[in-house]
Amino acid sequence: MLATGLKKLTGGEPEAVGEALDLVAGLDDALVHGLARMGEARAAALAAFAGALGATPLGAAAREAAGKAAAGSAGDEHVAVLAGGRAAVLGAVHDALLDRLDGALGRARASWEERPAPAEVPENLLVAARSWLRELAIAGWRGVDHDLVSGADRVIEGLWAEPALRRLAVLLDGLAAELRASCPVATMERVPARRWADLWTRAVLLARAGSWAGAAEPVSGRLLVLGVDVHEHGTAVQAQVHGVLEPAGGEPRLVRASVAAAKVDTIVGPAVWRMLNAHPVLLTALAERRALELTDMPLTAGGDLLWHEGRARPGEAADPFATARIRLGTATAPAVPPLDRHPVRIAEPVLLEGYKSDGRTVTLDGTALEVDTGRLPSCGPLTPALVKASTACIGLVRWDGGRWLLQPLAVRATVKKAPVEAHTGDWALGPTDPKVVKAEARAGDAVAVLRERAGRLLRK
């Protein structure tokens, strides 16, 4: 990213973004207290939300849904319209922000093309999911108790049994788990209103249409890795690889490839990579900084490679910084699927060079961009100290809390007058820092111990 692009990006947010988010906040507040307990102020906020959709195809339906909600008689259709309107407003914010980012980067983006939808799914499962989600909206987050959360158990069990509905099953399972852990919500000092409303909205829309996932098309070619974003939770870990795909006979394009595994909260630091050892080809490419040769790997319209180890093999060494310098400017970014049009989903790979860093921001020709060091994973060698000493970075530009942030995936720095390069995936095959290796040896192999105990229990 050049200084001119950085200045253009950080030069204020697009017009009306703040007003749009205020409208969404009004609906979110109604969901906190429940559609059964609206009151005049929340009914007015819901009417304003519906009014903002007046010029859209949802206009008339949104006005009816807001009126029914205010009267305490909202049905499944009205709840779906409110969720759809909320997604539409946040989608418009997403589009405005992404247009600003693409303009700053000079990045071309593919247009969205519908692909054939998957086979029909059992309607009774979707009806059951919609019923529980409507109960949540009526009760509000403050009205959630163990009985209400338990009502989702049989719904989720049924969804898990249907492969085409696994996406909805995972979402409802996660939402129910968060609500159960927070019960009774009425006693919580602060409710995560935006997060729970985001999860609820996505679930309502998935429960209307089933999968929303179009078919994937096979691609072959060379994948050049830029970096890996590690998402770690107490019970799961996911490695999302960002790279440039050079398809056979086609133009380069930006893609992602994700692999995930379940874990327990005692597995942290470099040990989390061992939970992903079912993907040795991908981990080898990350640790050894190699390209990957792909054969008939499924690729969605949204730019996600559906990873199959058997369809990839390690290629030659490939410097991610060289890839970013040569290919990022010419690679086409993927279209964003309708359901993923949300500001928090923005995570675009960029290359910054020749900046100055104080650890909190990077500054290029007088323009500063805040660094999100809170996203640096503990499973790799990338640290805030290295970010502070760096002058070049491959990272993801995100939008969060009304500002643009840079999440480093790799840096080049000078430490004690020596050049240093660190990537989040450097320890994918195990740590290379002697101090970390010794610390792990002293602590023991938690993964091996847990697997041995699990095997012992299964043998019983």
N, C-alpha and C positions, 0 to 999 in steps of 0.2 A: 504494500500500500504506500503510495507516495504521499508527501506532505499535503499536497492540494486535495487529495481524496480524503485524508484524515480531517482536514479543516472543513470540508463539505459535510462529512458525516456528523461531526460534533457541533455543527452550527445551528443548534436548536432543533426541536422535534417538529415533525410535519404538522401542518395546520389541523386543528380540531382533534388531535389525539387525546389531549387532556379531557375535553368535553365528552368524547366517546367513552373513555374509561370511567368518568363520573356516572354516566348512564348505567354502565355495567355494575358499578358499585351500588347503585340504587336497587337493582334486582338482587344482587348478592345479599344486601341487608334484609330484603324481604325473605330470602331463603334462610337466613340466620334465625329469624323469629317465626317463620312458618306462614304459609298462605292462609292458614286458618286464623291467624292473629295479625291482620294487616294494619289496621289503624289508618287514619286519614293521611298521615305523612307518607307512609309506605305505599298506600294506594296511589297517591299523587306521583311518587317516584316511578311506580310501575306504569302509570299513564304516560309520563314523560318518555319513558323507555319505548313504549309502543308508538308514541307520536314520532319518535326519531326514525321509526321504520315505515312511516306513512307512505313514502314514495317508492317503497320496495314491494316486490310481490307478496311479502309477508304482512303488509300494512293492515289490511282489513282483519286478517286473522289475529294479528297482534293486539289490535284494539279490543276484539272480542275476548281474547284470552286474559288481557289485563282486567277487563270488566268482570269476567267470571271469577278471577282470582280475588278481586276486591269484594265480591259478593260471597265468597267462600264456597263456590260451586265449581271449581276448576276440575275438569276431567283429564284423561290421558291426552287427548288431542290438544287441549289448551296448554298442558305442561310441555308437550313437545314443541309447540309454537314458541313458548317462552325460551326454551333451550335453544331452538333453532335461531331465534332472534339474537340471543346472547352470542352464539357462535358467529353469526353474521357480523355483528358489531366488532367483535374481537378480530374477526377475519379481515375486516376493512382496516383496522389498526395495523395488523400484521402486514398487509399489502403495502400500506403507506410507508412503514418502516423498512420493509425489504426493498422497496423501490429506491428509497434513500440510500440504502447500503449498496445495492447493485450499481447505482449511479456513481457513488463514491469510488467503487472498485473498478468501474468500467466493465462489469461482468454481464455477459449474455445469459439469459435464462430461458429454458424450454417452456413452451406453453402446455397447459394441462390438456391431456387427451384421455377421454374415458376409455377404459378397457373393459372387456366382457366381465360382468359380475359373476361371482361364484354361484353354485347351485343353491336352490331354495333351502331354507332352514326351517325347522319346526316352529310354527307360529305360536304354539302354546307356551314355549319357553320364552319367547320375546314378550308375550302378553304378561307372563308372570314377572319378568324383570321390570316391565313398565309399571306394573301395579305397585311394586315395592318402591320404585323411584318416586312415584307420585305420593306415596305415603310419607316419604322423606320430605318432599317439598311442602306438604300440608302441615306436618309436625314442625318442620324447621330444625335446624341443627341444635337449637337450645332444647327442643323437645325430644331429642333422641335418647332412648334408654335401651337397656339390654333386650327387652322384649321386641322392640322395633328392629334392632340389629339382627336378632335371631331369626326374624322373618325372612331374611335373605338366604339362610343356610340351604334350604331345599332348592331354591332358585339357582344358587351357584352350583350345587351338586348336579342339577340337570344340565346346566350350561357346560360344565366340564366334560360331560359325556358326549357332547356334540362338537367334533373337531372344528367345524366352520364357525363356532361361537366361542372359541377359546379366548379371543381378544376381549370380548365382553366379559367372559368368566374371570379372567385375570383382573380386569378393571374393577368389577364388583367385589371380588374377593379382597382386593387391596383396600377399597373404600370401606367395606364392612369391617375389616381388621382395624383400620384407623379409628373408626367410630367406636368400635367395641373397646379399644384401648383407652378411649377418652370418656367413656360412660361413667356417670351421667354427665352429659355435655353441659347441662344447666349449671354445673358447679365450676366450669372452666372459666378462668379469668379472661382469656382471650381465645376466640374461635378463629381458626384459619379459614376465614370466609372465602377468600379468593380461590384458594387451593381446592377446598371441598366443592365449591361451585363449579370449578373447572372439571373436576372428576365427574360430578353429577351431570353436567351438560354433555360431556362426551359419552357417558353411559346412556343417557336418554336417547341420543342420536343413534348410537349403535343398536339400541333396543328397538328402534323404528325400522332399521334397514338390515339388521343382521351383521354382516361382516364389514361392508364399505371397502373391502380390499379387492381391487381389480386383479386380473391375472398378471403374472410375471412372465417376462420374455427371456429366453436364454441368450446370453452374450458370451463371446470368447475374446480374449485379448490379454493385454498386460495391465496389471494394477500396480500403480506406483503409490506407495504409502506416504502420506503427509504426516500423520500423527494419530494417536489413539486417545480418546476421551474415556476415562474409566468412571463408571457410575457405580458407586458402592452403597449398599444398604445393609442393615443388620442381617437380613436373611437372603440377600441376593447380590450378585455382582455382574456387571455387564461391561464389556469392552467394545466401544463403538469406534471403528477405524474409519478415518477420513482419507480419501485418496483420489487420484486421477486415473480413470480408466481409459486406456487406449484400445478401443475395440478394433477387431480385425476389419479393415476397410472402412472405418468410420472416424469421426472427429472426436477428440478427447472430451471427456465429460467428468464432472465431479460426482462421486458416489460415496456411499457409506456401506460398511459391513459390520454387523453386530453379532456377538456371541455372548451368551449369558449362562449362569449356573446358580443354583441355590447354595446357600452357605449358612453358617451360624455366626452369631455376632462376636464370637471369640477368635474368629479367623480374620486377621487384619494385616495391614502392611504387605510386604512382598508375598506372603503366603497366599493371598487371594488369587494370584496367577495360577496356583496349582489346582484351583477349582475349575480352571478352564483348560485343563490338560487334554481334554477330548478334541482339541483343535491345534495339534502340534504344528501343522503347516503354517497357520496364521501366526502363532506365537513365535515361530522361528523367524518369519519375515519381520516381525516387530523387533525382536532382540538383535538380529543380525543386520537389520536395515536392508532388506532385500525386496526386490520386486516380486510379484506373484503372477504366474501364468495361469489364466482361467480358461476353462473349457465348458461351455454350455452352463454357465452359472446363472441362475434366475435373477433378473433385475426388474424391480417394480418401476412404475411410472414416476414414483416419488424419489427415485435415485437410491433405493436400498437393495444391496445384493443380499439375497437369501442364501446364507453361507452353507456350502457343502464341502467338507474337507476333501472328498474324493474328486472334486472338480477343480482343484487348485494344486499347484506345485511351486516350490520356491524357485525364483529366477535369480538373475545376477544381482550383485550389489547395486543399490540405488540410493543416492544421497537425498534425503527428504528436502534439504534446503535447495539443492539443485533442481529438484522436481518443482518446488514452489516457485523458484525464480523463472524457470523456463515455461512451465505448463499452466500455472494458476491464471495467468492473464489471458490464455486462449481457451481454456476448458469451459464448456457450457454447464451452467448450474441446472439441477433438475427442477422440474415444476413441483409445486407444493400441493399435495393432495388436499381436497376441500376440508377434511376433518382435522388436518394438521395446521390450518391457518390460525395461528395463535402467536402473539408476541414472544412468549417464553420458548417457543420452538425454534426461534431464529438462532442458528449456530453456524456461521459461515467461515470457512478456512481462509486465512490471510497470511501474508508474509510482511513483516516490518523489519527494516534494516536501518542502521545508522542513527538510532535514537539514543536518548539519555534516559536512564531509569533511576528512580529513587525508591523502588520497591513497591510503591503504591500506584504510580503512574508511569507511563512511557511518554516522552515528549519528543516530537519531531518538528523541527523548525518552528518552535514556539507553540505548537498545538499539542495538547495533552489528552491521553486516553487512559482511563482508569483501568488498573489491572485487578482481575478477580483471583487473587492468590488463594482464596478459600476453596476453590475448585481443584487445587493441586492435589493429586492423589498421594497417599502414603505408600503406595506400592511401587513407586519409581524414584529415580534420583533427582527429579526436578524439585527444587526448594525455593522458598522466597528469597534466600540469599543469592542464589544463582540468577533469579529473575532480576534482582537489584543490580547485579554485576553485568547483566547482559547488554548487548548492543544489536542483536538480531533475534527474531522470534517468529516461529510458526505458531499460530494460535487460532482460536475461534472467537469471532466477534459476536457478542450476545447483546440483547437489550433486556434490562432488568431494572425495575424500580425507577423508570423514567430516565435512564441514562444508558449509554453504550459502555460495554465492558470488554476487555480482552482477556481471554482464558488461555494461558500459554500451554502448548503441547510439546514444544521443543525450543531450546534457547542456545545461543552461542555467547559465551562470556569469556572474560579474562580474569583468572584467579591466580594471585601470586605471580603475575606477569606471564602466566602460561595460558594458552587457549583451552577452553573447556566447552564441550558440547554435551547436552543432556536432553533425553527424550523420555516421555512418560512410559513408553513401552520397552525401554532398555533392559528391564529386569523381567521380561516376560518368560524367560527360561531360568530365572533365578537371579538374585542380586549379584552384582559384580564389585560392589564396594566391600573391601575386606572387613571394615568395622561392622557393617550390616550382616555379613556372613557370620562373623563371630557371635554377634548378638543373637542371631537366629539359632546358632548351634547351642548356645547356652539355654535358650528358651525351649528348645525341643521342637519337633515337627508336629504342630497341633493338628494339621490335616491328617497325617498318618495315624496319630493316636485316635482321632475321632472315627476314622474309617475302620480301624481295627476293632474299636468298641462296637460300632454298628454291625460289623461282620459277626462279632461274637453274639450279639443279640439276635441276629437273623438265624444263626446256627442253632440257637436254643428253640 
